[in-house]
Amino acid sequence: MHRAKCVVAGLAALVSAAILPATAAAAQCGNDASGFQAWVAEFKQQAAGNGISPAVIDQALSGVAYNRATIRADRGQKSFKLSLDQFMQKRGGQTIISRGKKMRAQNVRLFDSIEQRFGVPAGPLIAIWGMETGFGTFMGKEHTLSAVSTLAYDCRRSDYFTNQLYAALQLVERGDLSPAARGAAHGEIGQTQFLPVNVLRFGVDGDGDGHIDMVRSKADALASTANFLRGHGWQPGGGYQPGEVNYAAIQGWNAASVYQQAIAIIGAEIDGY
């Protein structure tokens, strides 16, 4: 989730003590590719000094490279400058509504169980699922660990994405992220596009297999999304349109107002709200 997405810096700060040790000395950031490999070498030493297994570090970071597509995406987030109507058209809002109703009908038991557990109805979850990845059909093509490493190295938001990189290393260590994983340009993972910190904080094993697989398990991805919304103040039974009690939770998902409004509109159509 991160064209302007999913977690705000304050959320990262809440979990940073569990991910990025307070004593960590930051590796030197940069604004082009020239210093990236030196930064990776320095970061590996830093991570090992802060208790990350050398085997995990080598497994996760041996293949990372400076990702220019990630930098271009980070500098050019243009879709959020559109009007709501333009945004809905660009994202295929009516198609998501039509397909989303079918997805709800095909997965009634799953969405009912998620609502019983987290209090979040199907509509906004399906809206997010459809807008983020076309219901899991396209989750991105960038090498996830390269994308996160590139943004951790880049001076623009180095601290924020260094925290994401430590979270990604933890996911590799517990077997919930492949070092070869591919996803969106900012390192978002899976069918609803969670950044690594959010997988650690809100990830849910929705299918009961003992892992949180945001890529291959729609149950994990959707239950985790519901848990994210609950963690941002979602109240069972409350409305989620602008001005209603649960709209703030939707705002926690994405900082762009057009994205927030689109979730509310598409969700309401799917829920018959």
N, C-alpha and C positions, 0 to 999 in steps of 0.2 A: 503494500500500500504506500507508494511514496512518490507521487508526483507532487504532493503537498500533504502527505498522507498520514495516516494511521496513528503514530505516536507523536506527541509533541515533546519538545526537549525536556519539559518538566517530568514527564513520565520516565524518560530515560534516567533522569536524576534520581528518581525514587528507587530504581533498581540498581544503580551504578555500584553501590557498595557491594552487592552480591556478584558483580560481573567484573568491574574494573577496579582493582585495588587503589585505595586512596594514595598510596605511596608511589604509584607508577610514575616514572619519568617519561614524558612524552618523547617519541621519536620526532625528528625534524620534518615538518610538513613541507609541501612544495606545491607549485602551481602549474607544473608541466611534467612531462614524463621523465625528465633528465635525472631526477633524484629518487625515482620510485624504488629501484632495486636496492639502493643503499638503505632506504627507509624500511623495506621489508626485512633486510638483514638485521637492522637495529631493533625493529619491532619483535622479531623472533627472540632475540636476547631478552628484551623487556618482558615478553610473555612468559618465557621460561623462568625468569627471575620472580615472577608473580604467581608461580605455582601451576602453570599450564604444562601438561605433560609434553616433553620433547617429541615423543612419538606422534601426538596429536598435532603439534605445530608443524612437523615435517609433512604429515599426511595432508593437512589442510592447506598449507601455504606453499608447498614446493612448486605448484603449477600456476601460481597467480601471476598476472601480468597487468600492466597499466591499461585500463579500459577507456578508450577515447569515446566510445558510444555512451558510456555512463556520464562522462564529463559533459558531452553535448546535451544529453537529456537533462542533466542538472542545471545547465545554463539556459535551457530553452523550454520551460514549462508553459507553453502558449495556450493550451486548451482551456485553462482556467480564466483566461481573459475574455472568453466568449459569453454571450448572453445565455440565459437559461434555455431559451428555445434553440439556440445554435448548439449548445452543449448537448441537449437531449437528442437533437438530430445527429450530431457527430457520433455520439455513443450508441445510437440505435435504440433509443428509449422504447419505442413502440414494439420493436422486435423482442426486446428483453421482457416486456410485459407479456406478450403473446407466448413466448417460449417459457417464461417464468411460471405462468399459470399451469402449463403442462408439467413442468418440473415439480410443482407443488403436488399435483394430482398423482404423479408417479412415485412420489416419496412421502406420502402422507404419514406413515408411521415414524419416519425419521424426523420430520418437522414437528410432529406432535410431541415426540419424546424430548426434542430440544426445547420446545416451549414449556413443557412441564418442568424441565430441569432448570432453565435459565430465565423463563418468563418472556422470552423474545419470540414474537410470531414469525411466520414464514416470510412475509412480504419483504421487510427490509433485508433479511438475510439473502433472499433470492436476488433482490436488487443489487446488493453488493457483489454477489457471486457472478451475476451476469455482466455487470459493468467492469469488474476487475479482470476477468479472464474468459468471458463468453461461456460461463458454466464449466470451466476447467479445460476448454479446448485450446487456449493459448496462454501459457503462463510465463512467456518471455524466453529469450534466447541467449541472454548474457550469462557468462560464468559467474555464479553468485559470489564466490569468495574473491574473485578478481574485482567485481563491482564494489563490494563492501571495502576491500582493501584500498582500492583507488580513492574512494571517498574518505576513508580514514586518513590517507596520506594527503589528500587535497586540503589546502589551508582553509577553505571556505567554512567547512563544518567538521573539522578534524576531530574534536573531542566527542561530538555526538556519534560519529561513525566509528571511532575507535571503540566506543562502548558497544556498538553493534557488532564489531569484529570479534570482541571478546565473547559476546553472546553466541556468535556463529561457531566459534571454537568449542564452546560448551555443547552445542548441538551436534557437532561432529563427534565429540567425545562420547556422547550417549547414544550415538547411532541414529539420530533423527535428521541429520543433514549429510548428504554425500559430498565429499570433496569435489566431485565432478558435477554437482547440481547446477542447473541453469534456471534462470528466472528473469525478473524484470531488471531494469537498468540501475535501480538503487539497491539491489540486493533483496527485493521482496520475494517471498517464498510461497509457492503453492497456489491453490485454487481461489483463495481470497486475498493473497498477496500480503502476508505478514512480514514485517521486518524481524530480524532474529531476536531482538529484545522482547518483542511481543509474543513470539513463540514460547520463550521461556516464561513470560509472565502470565499469559492467557491461554496457552496451548492446552488442548483437551484431547484425551484419547477417546474419541467418540464411538469407535467401533470395537473397543475392548481388546485390541490385539497387543497391548503393552507398549506401543510406540505412538508418537504423535507425528503422523505422516501427512503433512499439509499438501503434498503433491498428489499422491495416489488415492487418498481416502477423503471422499466428500464428507463423510460423517465427521472426521477429525476437523476438516477445514470449517465446516458450518457450525459445529459445536464450539470451536475455538472463537469464531466470530461472534456467536451469541455471548460467550463468556467475556469477550472484549467489551461488548456493549453493556453487559451487566456491570463490569468493572468500571465503566464510565457513567454509572448512575441509572441505568435502565430500571424502571419500576414496572413490574408485571401489571398488565391491564391498562396501563396509561397510554395516551395517544402519542404519536410521534411526528405530527405535523409541526411546522413552525409555530412557536408560541406554546406548544404543549409540552408536557413534562419530560418526555423522552427524546425530544429533539436535541437536547444538549448531548445525549449519548451519541447520536448520529454525528454531531459536530466534532466529537472526539475521534471519529473515524477519519475524517478528512478536513483539512483547514479551509478548503475552497467552498464558498457559499453555493456555487452552482452544483457542485457535487453533492452537498448536503441536501439541497432541495430536490435533486434528481432521485436520491435514495428515498426520500419521503413520498414523492409522487409515484414512482414505480412501485414501491412497497404497498402503498394504499390501493393501487389498481389491482395488484395481485391478491391482497387480503380482502378486497371488497370493502374497504374501510370508508 
